[in-house]
Amino acid sequence: MIEHAIPEICAARSNSSKVEARRLDQTTPSADTEESEGRFLETEFTYNSDGIEGNSLTLRETQLVIEEGQTIRGKSLKEVFEAKNHPEMIGYVEALAGESGT
């Protein structure tokens, strides 16, 4: 029975992500700058990666955790720290890749 619900859940999450992405983009003060776009992509990448693992933070909540260090009422610290640590992990992997020349 759950196998039939999975595509519907994924579609609902995707649609929710698109709506929140538009809303998040509107709250970004300088969306034209490269730095701002990089932060947005980092936030969206974290949101999607953590969502695959079952994290229930919304895109906006993920942004608040990453950019402002906020904890989110009603969400577990595990979910908050997943979002907080994800960009740091990406930076670490990029640094390792840069050191190895690949």
Protein Blocks (a to p, Z undefined) as FASTA:
>chain_A
ZZmmmmmmmmmmmmmmmmmmmmmmmmpmblmbmklmmmmmmmmmmmmmmmmnopabdfkl
mmmmmmnopacehiafklmmmmmmmmmmmmmmmmmmmmnoZZ
